[in-house]
Amino acid sequence: MRFVVLAAVALTAVVSAFLLDRIPQDPDYHRFADGRLLFGVSNFWNVATNLPFLVAAVLGWLQSARLASPRLGAHYRVFCSAVALVAFGSAWYHLAPSDASLVWDRLPMTVAFMALFAALIADRIHGLVGRALLWPLVVAGLASIAWWAKTEAAGAGDLRAYGLVQFLPILLAPVILFLWPDGSLSRRHLALAFVAYAVSKLAEHFDAAIYVAAGIGGHAIKHLFAALGAWFVVRSFQGAPARAL
């Protein structure tokens, strides 16, 4: 019954996504409220606030011996590596925002989402399936970015596949955690990660309003909360007793 519920939620989300009209990249996305030049760096705060991603990734690598479940080691290493690349890809994008540079921001993010999703499947549903899905899911994530970039270059941009890659794991994760409560990944840290991610999206949405109120753009705040969420995910891999296969 649990598999039926999970499959029904996933299928509904996938079908709903592709019933929508194609979604092109909004050109206004690249216009951030805080574009100040500081220390010779354009969009300084949107660039500098990517450093916490690198910190979270490096700390994760240094603590790799603390994994609660060694069978999730490959997922953990891929996740930490992707988060480190987010720091560089996002910084590169914010130096000169454009569709072309946005590709390098989004590529590592999709890898991180897919690695976490595969880890959750391996930990909660079936170890062999979750491990077998790691690289196919990573490839699917990369393919969603390639599809968006190709369609955008052709003048018919379509973000639906990328949106599915980003938001489907976030939709399914609570369902999996509810239906399969036992596992080595810490539910508390995953919950904190989801909250931090939600706050980051709110900060992104209210970029200009936050800039007016606080003197720093909401997009920079988004980076800080997203990096905090990544750190909570790292901690989730360390946060509960290991379970036997």
N, C-alpha and C positions, 0 to 999 in steps of 0.2 A: 504493500500500500504506500509506503514512504517513497518508493521509486516512482510510482504513478503520480503522486502529488508533485514531486520535483520535476518530472518530465512534463507535466501539464503546465507548470509555471514557466519552464524554459521554452516550451513550444509556443505558448501564448505570447511571450515576449518577442521571440524571433519573428513569428508571423506578423505581429503588430508593427514591428520595426519596418518590415519590408512592404507593408500595406501603405506606409506613409509615402508621400512624394519624396523625391530625392532632396537631400539637404546640402546645399552648397555652403562653403565657408563664408561667413559674414565678414566683409572687408573691415567693418568697424571693430572686429575682434582685436586687430593689431593696434588700435588707438587707445593706449593706456593713459589713465589720468595723470600719473606721475612719470613724466618723461625727463626729469631733470638730469642735466649733465654735471657729474661730480667726479673730481680726480681724473678728468679726461675720458670718463666712461659714460656713454649715452645710456639713458634709462637706468641709472646707477642702482637704485634700490631694487628694481625688478631683476637685475643681474646678480647683485650681491646676495640677495636672500635665497639664492640657490645653494649657497655653501652648506646649510644644514643638511641637505640631501647627502652630500659627500661625507659629512660627519657621521650621519646615521649609518651609511653603508660601510665606512671604515670601521666603526665600532662593531657593526655586525660581523664583519670578517674577523676581527680580533677576538670575538666571542663565539666563534663557530664551534669551539669544543663544548659549549654549554647547551647544545641542542638537546631538547627533551626526547626527541626521537631521531636517531641517526638515519633512519630510512627516508627522512625528509631532507637530507643533506643537499641533494642536487637542487631541489626546489629553493632551498635557502640560499645557496650560492648564486643561483640565477637571479633571485630576487635582489640580493645585496648588490650584485654587479649591475643590474638594471637601474637601481636607485642611484648608484654612483654615476652612471651615464646620464641620468636625468639631470644631475647638477651641471654637467658640461653641455648637454644638448639644450637645456632650457636657458642657460646663460648665453649660449651662442645665439639662440633665437631672439632673446631680449636685447641683444646688442643692436640688431637691425631687424625688427619684426617684419616678416613677410610670410607668404604661404610656403615658399621654398625653405626658409629656415625653420618654420614651424614643424616640418617633417622631422627634423632632428630632435625637437622637443618631445614629440609624441611617440616616436619609435620606442625609446626605452621605457616610457610609461606603459605602453601596451605589454611589453615583456614582463614588467613587474606585476601588472594585473593578472596576466595569464599564469605566471609562476605561482602566485598566491592561490589562484583558483584551483590549479592542479594539485597544490599541496593540500588544500582543504578536501578535495576529493580523495586523495591518498590517505589522509588522516582520518576522515570521518566515514567515508563510504566504502572504498576498497583500495587497499594499498597498491596492488599490481595495476589496476586501472588508472589510478592517479599518477603513478610513475610513468606508465605508458603514454599518458596524455600530455605530459609536460612539454615535450618538443613539438608535437602537432599543434597544441594550443599556442605556443610561442610563435610558430610559423603562421597560424591563423591571425594572430595579432599583428604581425608584421605585414601580412597580406592586406589587412584592412587599411593600413596606412598607404601601402602601395596603390591600392584601388582608389583611395581618396586623392592621392597626388596625381594619378593618371587622369582621373575624371576632371579634376580641377584644371589641369593643364589643357584639357580638351574643351574647356568652357562649359562643362556640365558636372560640376563638383557634386560629390555624393558622400556625405559623412555617415550614412546609416550604418555601414559595417563597423566603422570605428566607434560610433556611439554604442553599438551592441557589445563590442569587445570591452569597452570601458564600464558600462553600466549593468550588463547582465550578471557578471560575477558579484557586483554589489547587491543586486536584487536577490540572487540565489544564495549568497552566503548566509544571511539570517535564516533562510528556510532550511539549509543544510544543518546549521548549528542547532536549530530547534528540533529537527527530525532525528538527527544523530548527535546527541549531546555529549557522548563520551569520545575523548581523543586527547592527543598530546598537545595540540595547539590550544593556547590559553583563550578561553572565551572572553575573559575580562579584557585582555589586551586587544583582542580583535574588536570588541565592542568599542573600546576607546579609539581604536584606529578608525572605525566607521564614523564616530562622532567627530573626530578631528577632520576627516575628509569632508563631511557635511559642512562643517564650519568653513573649511577652505573654499568650498563652492559658493557659499553665501558671500564670503569676502570678495571673491572674484566677481560675483554679480553686482555688488555694491561698491565697485572699485572707486568710482568718482565720489560718491557720498562719503566714503571713509576717508578719502584724500582731503576733502573739505573739512571734515570733522577732526581728523587726527594729524594731518600734515604728511601722511604717507599713504600711498595708494593701497586700495584693497587687494590688488593683485600681488603686491609684495607680502601682505599679510597671508594671502592664500598660500604662497610658497612655504611660509613658516609653519602653518597648520598642516599642510600636506606632508612636509618633512617630518613633523611630529607624528602624523599618522603612520608614515613609513617606519619610524622608530618603534611605535607600538606593535607593528607587524613583526619586526625583528624580535621584540620581546615575546611575542606570542609563541614563537618557535621554541623559546626557552622556558615557557611559563607553566608547564604542567608535567606531571610524571609521565614517563614513556609508557607506552602500551605495547603489549606483545602482539606480534602479527597473528 
